[in-house]
Amino acid sequence: MNRGTPPPGSRGLAVPVRTARGRSVGSQRWLARQLNDPYVRAAREQGWRSRAAFKLIELDDRFHVLRRGARVVDLGAAPGGWSQVAVARGAARVVGVDLLPVEPVPGAELIVGDFMDPDMPERMAALLGGPADLVLSDMAPNTTGHGATDHLRIMALAELAVAFAVEVLTPGGSFVAKVFQGGSEKGMLERLKRSFAVVRHAKPPASRKESSELYVVATGFRGTEQA
């Protein structure tokens, strides 16, 4: 597998859904989008588990959070694309955790568990052989279709990921997590700014334009939370 090449804009003719029999309108739209998504095709051609791999590739190209030899934690690792990228970009140890089993990723250790379990920080340190250099979170809860509710749910999940990162990161470490635009992230950002030297938002090209998702990239962990 190569280090990952984001696909250029697609200029080809649209691929039609061959049959709509038995499919809902929503299902037809999703399938048509998948068939005509250059990132989906590129992920399949390059061997990535999902198009989401390109989001991390693009974020790393911009912010350089994946250092060769790093210890990396991948929260909510399924289906394994971000762990794949971390390994391909030279991480020495990659440990992914998810509530569901994940197909093995060569070079990574994937465990079934809840990152919120009290013993998980200690367990991660043992598996990594020390504190983490980078904590990744592409987690998102199941959506309800109600924008305000979905925003609050993903922000609550992101805040839990921040709390976990603060426990397992080494000084100078980094944190990358998915968030949604919506206005309730102020508290989380304030906490990040107390704990990290630099906090930035980014929307990588692989993130669909119609999606409200953003990524927060925090670098230069101070080693402890500041009051």
Secondary structure, DSSP 8 states (H G I E B T S, - for coil): --S--------S-----S--TT--HHHHHHHHHHHT-HHHHHHHHHT-SSTTHHHHHHHHHHH----TT-EEEEET-TT-HHHHHHHHTT-SEEEEEESS-----TT-EEEES-TTSTTHHHHHHHHHTS-EEEEEE-------S-HHHHHHHHHHHHHHHHHHHHHHEEEEEEEEEEEESSS--HHHHHHHHHHEEEEEEE--TTS-TT--EEEEEEEEE-SS---
